[in-house]
């Protein structure tokens, strides 16, 4: 390759830009640098022709069940108006604050040494304040997904039943099924899981675990009614069971305050709470916490140790700096305002263009649960909508069994308010076309 100076002169760019471009091409394997000699075009490695059919025999049936997560990821990567992605877009993320905190954390003495297995004491204390437990009842985790996986596998042996309030989060279903557990649905209404059906499910299945999203649930945005909290805890206590509280949307409320975590009402260690900074922070800020009282936390900590030892110390250090900074609360207020505006814009647009489709306006979170008219297939509507340039999630990924109605999950996390009406117009056209088929 020509020298960096020659390349910069020919393209009219500075030496820093050239170095960054070369580094990117080296990382992609297209260039090779030899110190003191120069930069050369790499010879692509020839992929050998191989017969890998033997692997199908050796692997056998797959124990991994993605529950549609792979399909959702592909939808998020397509060039369409995005109403699938659950992560807020970069216009409302604190990327600059995170980058600055990460840079400072990486330069601290000991930043690259191993942290305590349970997590940095400062970060555990901060999460403890959020959940209302003692610092020693908190374990730092790599976001909610890893926490859900470690907790389910630590609490239940393969073959056990686990109750799910439905509709639910596909990632939790994927964890349960991949661990060999049997998901059992317990229906919700606008006030959350129905206590009388929950009691019946515990008795019928002998289940020892309930997966629950009491605050701004994914996908329908409901919050467990205040009057049901004690009934749900009583049902779990009577069954000698745990409640796995997924508090993923703790900081995504559309109003001034969110209800406290369910674990604050629990005195006897029935609730295990997981939460994460990922949604309020950024997708790659994979830092969360597991809160629990009693020996169950030791069991989960042992599973976390087996999985991957600990969460990266620089990430933990940066998280401490981020959430304890003066700008964190300001960011959360701004995030709340934008999500509320997008939610209201989506509700208004649906009422105008799809009055025959039912929904409840969520008080928090990043998604809305849209009931389709009878006779419509959610997969068919999803595919037709994608052909018209809008990506939405089929509701069947969020349910267990055979629900009475079909739904779509519409996310407003990554779509600007100015684009929502056009997205709904396209969705309405897709529904109309499916009805006419």
Secondary structure, 3 states (H helix, E strand, C coil): CCCHHHHHHHHCCCHHHHHHHHHHHHHCCCEEEECCCEEEECCCCCCCCCCCCHHHHHHCCCCCCCCCHHHHHHHHCCCCEECCCCCCCHHHCCHHHHHHHHHHHHCCCCCCCCCCCCCCHHHHHHHHHHHCCCHHHEEEECHHHHHHHHHHHHHCCCCCEEEEEECCCHHHHHHHHHCCCEEEEEEEECCEECHHHHHHHHHHHCCCEEEECCCCCCCCCCCCCHHHHHHHHHHHHHHCCEEEEECCCCCCECCCCCCCCHHHHCCCCCEEEEEECCCCCCCCCCCEEEECCCCHHHHHHHHHHHHHCCCCHHHHHHHHHHHCCCHHHHHHHHHHHHHHHHHHHHHHHHHHHCCCCECCCCCECCEEEEECCCCCCHHHHHHHHHHCCEECEEHHHHCCCCCCCCEEEEECCCCCHHHHHHHHHHHHHHHHHHHHC
